[in-house]
Amino acid sequence: MKATICRLALCLASAITITPATAGMIVTGQGPINLYAPAQRSSAFDGCKELFPGGRPIPLTLVSADWMPRGLCSDSFAVLYSGKSKTPLVVVERLNRQQVDDAGEVRTNQFFPDPRLPASERAYLDDYKGSGFDRGHMSAAGNAPTPNAMAQTFALSNMVPQDPTHNRRVWSKVEADTRKYARRAAGDVFVFTGPLFDPGHETIGRNKVWVPTRLFKLVYDQATGRAWAHVLPNTADARIEQPMDYPGFVRATGLDLLKGVQVAM
């Protein structure tokens, strides 16, 4: 699996200092928001099983211990995080018509290191500064149904270094198309998003945050059992092509993210 993945602060605009008292707090124009409930502060998925198909979270053993994996829960997404790459490996969301209709909150644009992580496993804002890469959301801010959920999407544990043109054009369209599908689907749609690191990938910053060579988005419609995916290079000239079916996704990434789930072939 190690080879598979290889192919594969509260630091705000307002300069709040992270302390035990301020960890998990963010200031917006509407006042302080306690970002993370107690159940969201452990390194497991116990507090967000409902975000996974059938209520069965991805096992942390999906990757080897070398990846320093942690499970991070937020209001509307869950992150399988790597303290080695200092990025998410897989981000999971449950979308449906109601959530998409409730989305569209005003962006906070207040990026911050995730205070739930040990300092040595975090990415920091300075790592991205001057790198030429965007802080690319894996769970899109445009999917967030509440102000608190929106604020949580700006944690760097939900980010990867992403080519700016890729982020703002082709990937933005993939995200928008996914929301459109979820809005017309009969029930819940589960979305898995993450980076793929091919040999020779770059790193950025003092903390050596890994730069993905490719990004994936896998969509699973629970009502129909259909699943499809996009796997795109993290480059400015990336183009959306015909989606892969699920077996093709597993072959391309080595990730069987729907193991034990009924997938229509």
C-alpha positions in Angstrom: 0.0 0.0 0.0 3.0 2.3 0.6 3.8 2.2 -3.1 0.1 2.7 -3.9 0.0 6.0 -2.0 3.3 7.1 -3.6 1.5 6.9 -6.9 -1.2 7.9 -5.6 -2.1 26.9 13.8 -4.9 28.6 14.5 -3.3 31.1 12.3 -5.8 33.4 10.8 -6.0 36.6 8.8 -6.6 38.3 12.1 -3.3 36.8 13.5 -4.8 34.9 16.5 -2.2 33.1 18.5 -2.8 29.4 19.1 -3.1 28.6 22.8 -5.0 25.9 24.6 -7.7 28.5 25.1 -8.0 29.4 21.5 -7.4 26.0 19.8 -10.5 25.2 17.9 -11.7 28.8 17.9 -12.0 31.0 14.9 -13.1 34.6 14.7 -15.4 35.7 11.8 -17.4 38.7 11.3 -20.2 37.0 13.3 -18.0 36.5 16.4 -16.2 33.4 17.8 -17.2 30.0 16.6 -16.1 26.8 18.4 -15.0 24.9 15.4 -14.6 21.4 16.7 -17.0 19.6 19.1 -15.3 17.3 21.7 -16.2 14.2 19.5 -14.2 15.8 16.6 -11.0 16.1 18.6 -9.8 12.5 18.6 -7.7 10.8 16.0 -10.4 8.4 14.8 -13.7 8.5 12.9 -15.9 7.7 15.9 -17.5 11.1 15.8 -18.5 11.0 12.1 -19.4 7.5 11.0 -22.5 8.9 9.3 -20.3 10.5 6.6 -19.3 7.1 5.3 -21.4 4.6 3.2 -23.2 2.3 5.5 -21.8 4.1 8.5 -18.5 2.2 8.0 -15.5 4.5 8.1 -12.3 3.9 6.1 -9.9 1.9 8.4 -6.8 3.8 9.3 -5.0 0.6 8.2 -5.8 1.5 4.6 -2.3 2.8 4.7 0.8 1.6 6.6 1.8 3.1 9.9 4.7 4.8 8.1 2.2 7.3 6.8 1.3 8.4 10.4 -2.4 8.2 9.6 -5.1 9.9 11.7 -8.8 10.2 11.3 -10.2 13.7 11.6 -13.9 14.5 11.9 -15.6 17.8 10.9 -19.2 18.7 10.6 -19.6 17.9 6.9 -16.5 15.9 6.0 -13.9 13.4 7.3 -10.2 13.3 6.6 -7.8 10.4 6.5 -4.7 12.5 7.2 -1.0 11.7 6.9 1.5 13.3 9.3 4.1 12.1 6.8 2.9 14.0 3.7 1.2 16.7 5.9 -1.8 16.5 3.7 -5.1 14.6 3.6 -4.9 11.2 1.8 -8.7 10.8 1.5 -11.5 13.2 2.3 -15.0 11.8 2.5 -18.3 13.8 2.2 -22.0 12.8 2.2 -23.9 15.1 -0.1 -27.6 15.2 -0.9 -30.2 17.7 -2.2 -30.7 19.3 1.3 -27.0 19.9 1.9 -26.4 21.3 -1.5 -29.4 23.6 -1.1 -28.1 24.7 2.3 -24.6 25.4 0.9 -23.4 28.7 -0.4 -22.2 30.2 2.8 -19.9 33.3 2.5 -16.3 32.1 2.4 -14.3 32.9 5.4 -10.9 32.6 3.5 -9.3 32.2 6.9 -6.9 29.3 6.4 -5.3 27.8 9.6 -3.2 24.9 10.7 -5.3 22.2 12.2 -5.0 22.6 16.0 -6.0 18.9 16.6 -2.7 17.7 15.1 0.7 17.5 16.8 2.8 20.5 15.7 5.3 18.3 13.9 2.5 16.8 11.7 0.9 20.0 10.6 1.2 22.0 7.4 1.5 25.8 8.1 0.6 28.9 6.2 4.3 29.7 5.6 4.8 26.4 3.8 2.5 27.6 1.0 3.7 31.2 1.0 5.7 31.9 -2.2 5.4 28.3 -3.4 3.4 29.0 -6.5 0.7 26.6 -5.4 -2.9 27.2 -4.2 -4.1 25.8 -0.9 -6.5 23.5 -2.7 -9.6 22.3 -0.8 -10.4 18.6 -0.9 -13.8 19.1 0.7 -14.9 22.1 -1.3 -15.9 25.3 0.6 -18.9 25.4 -1.7 -20.3 22.2 -0.2 -20.5 23.5 3.3 -24.1 23.8 4.7 -23.4 26.0 7.7 -21.0 28.8 8.7 -19.2 26.5 11.1 -18.8 23.8 8.4 -17.6 26.5 6.0 -14.9 27.6 8.5 -13.8 24.0 9.0 -13.1 23.6 5.3 -10.2 26.1 5.6 -8.1 23.9 7.9 -4.9 23.0 6.2 -5.6 19.4 7.0 -8.2 19.7 4.2 -5.7 21.2 1.7 -3.1 20.0 -0.7 -0.7 22.1 -2.8 -2.6 22.5 -6.1 -1.7 24.2 -9.4 -3.6 27.5 -9.4 -5.1 27.1 -12.9 -6.1 23.5 -12.1 -7.7 24.5 -8.9 -9.7 27.4 -10.2 -10.8 25.9 -13.6 -10.9 22.2 -14.2 -11.1 21.1 -10.5 -13.7 23.8 -9.8 -15.8 22.3 -12.6 -15.5 18.8 -11.2 -16.7 20.1 -7.9 -19.6 22.0 -9.4 -20.6 19.0 -11.5 -20.6 16.8 -8.4 -22.9 19.2 -6.5 -25.2 19.3 -9.5 -25.4 15.5 -9.5 -26.0 15.3 -5.7 -28.8 17.8 -5.9 -30.8 15.7 -8.4 -29.9 12.3 -6.8 -32.6 10.3 -5.0 -30.6 10.0 -1.8 -27.2 10.4 -0.3 -24.1 10.6 -2.6 -20.7 9.9 -1.0 -17.7 11.7 -2.4 -14.1 10.6 -1.8 -11.4 13.1 -2.8 -7.6 13.1 -2.4 -4.1 13.4 -3.7 -1.9 10.8 -5.5 1.9 11.0 -5.1 3.9 9.6 -8.0 7.7 9.1 -7.6 9.7 12.3 -7.8 6.9 14.5 -6.4 7.8 17.9 -5.1 7.6 19.2 -1.6 7.0 22.8 -0.4 8.0 24.8 2.6 10.1 24.3 5.7 7.8 21.4 6.7 8.1 19.7 3.3 4.5 19.4 2.5 4.1 16.9 -0.3 2.8 18.1 -3.7 0.4 15.7 -5.4 1.1 14.7 -9.0 -2.5 13.8 -9.5 -5.9 14.3 -7.7 -8.9 12.0 -7.6 -12.6 12.4 -6.9 -14.7 9.3 -6.6 -18.5 9.6 -6.4 -20.8 6.8 -5.1 -24.6 7.1 -5.4 -26.0 5.0 -2.6 -29.5 4.7 -4.1 -28.4 3.3 -7.5 -25.1 1.7 -6.5 -23.3 3.6 -9.3 -19.7 4.8 -8.8 -17.4 6.8 -11.1 -14.3 8.8 -10.7 -12.0 11.4 -12.2 -8.3 11.2 -11.8 -6.5 14.3 -13.1 -2.9 15.5 -13.2 -2.2 18.4 -10.9 -1.2 20.6 -13.8 -2.5 23.7 -15.5 -3.3 21.9 -18.8 -5.3 19.1 -17.2 -8.6 18.2 -19.0 -11.7 16.5 -17.8 -12.1 13.2 -19.7 -14.7 10.4 -19.6 -15.1 9.3 -16.0 -13.6 6.0 -14.9 -15.7 3.2 -13.6 -15.0 1.8 -10.1 -12.7 -1.1 -11.2 -10.8 1.4 -13.3 -10.4 3.7 -10.4 -9.1 0.9 -8.2 -6.6 -0.1 -10.9 -5.4 3.5 -11.4 -4.9 4.2 -7.7 -4.7 1.0 -5.8 -7.4 2.3 -3.4 -10.4 0.1 -2.8 -12.4 2.8 -1.0 -15.8 1.1 -1.4 -14.7 -2.3 -0.1 -17.7 -4.1 1.3 -20.1 -1.7 -0.3 -22.5 -2.8 -3.1 -21.3 -1.2 -6.3 -23.3 -1.6 -9.5 -21.0 -2.8 -12.3 
